[in-house]
Amino acid sequence: MAHDSLLHETHPLLGHRVRDIASGQTGQLNDVVREPVGAGESRRYVRVASIQLASGIEFSTAADNIEAA
């Protein structure tokens, strides 16, 4: 996955309707970021997707849990 800044990723579904397979919620994919978890040698990054529902509420989920709606 390409990175457009330090922790933000470009994603082919940015700006499109997506479905979170974990919750079944559908909305617009607004962002995918890499969030650091842990510290020192155990530090790693997890990919997190930000999805906005039609109501305007935004939630996050694992980026691997999204698919085109």
Summary of the structure (lengths in Angstrom):
residues: 69
radius of gyration: 12.5
end to end distance: 20.5
largest distance: 40.9
contacts: 177
relative contact order: 0.29
helix: 9%
strand: 52%
